Amino acid sequence: MRRMMALVVGLMVIATVALPAQRGEGQTGFQLQIKGNLLFPADENYADVYGSTVIFPGVQAGYFLSDTLMVWAGYGYLHRSGTTPVLEENATSTQHLLKLGAGYKWGISDNLGFTVQAGIFHVSYSEEALGEEVSDSAIGLTLEGSLNLAFSRTLFGLVFLGYDYATDEVNGTDIKLGGITAGAGLGIAF
């Protein structure tokens, strides 16, 4: 996973240097966001063990190809402990979320904008419960809308709502990964 993150960061740096800087009034090319995410898990069994809401951190880097069109990559990390419902055994779950996609931004006013993003959602997960450990990965889709408020030319805040969805099979049982996400963040534009 560290190699994957290094590859993504390296590609973003190369893209930032290599792509032409087509910038509009007040728009900069490269952005970095730090997000606080609230996940409402899509899988009921996951929610039964680890809770119906999960808070986790995330980061996102993006590059505007034009005044409105952007490419982006994001990463999130979940680690939860819980108890199985019937046997009341301890359980732990870890997920690494990697997202890649494109987005479109509309300006509402000088300081307010709306962004829609869509892309690929890759999740690597491991879970230890009932004396057994399972780990695998799955690929799905992500969609997010955010309201962005510029505090200055380089600093902005955002609130967002989205949905991540992937499925996998574990021991003959279908599981859902992701779910509804909401949250807030701060960003800096370079």
Buried (B, 14 or more C-beta within 10 A) or exposed (E): EEEEBEEBEEBBEEBBEEBEEEEEEEBBBBBBBEBEBBBBBBBEEBBBBBBEEBEBBBBBBBBBBEBBEBBBBBBBBBEBEBEBEEEEEEBBBBBBBBBBBBBEBEBEEEEEBBBBBBBEBBBBBBBBBEEEEBEBBBEBBBBBBBBBBBEEEEEBBBEBBBBBBBBBEEEEEEBBBBBBBBBBBBBBBE
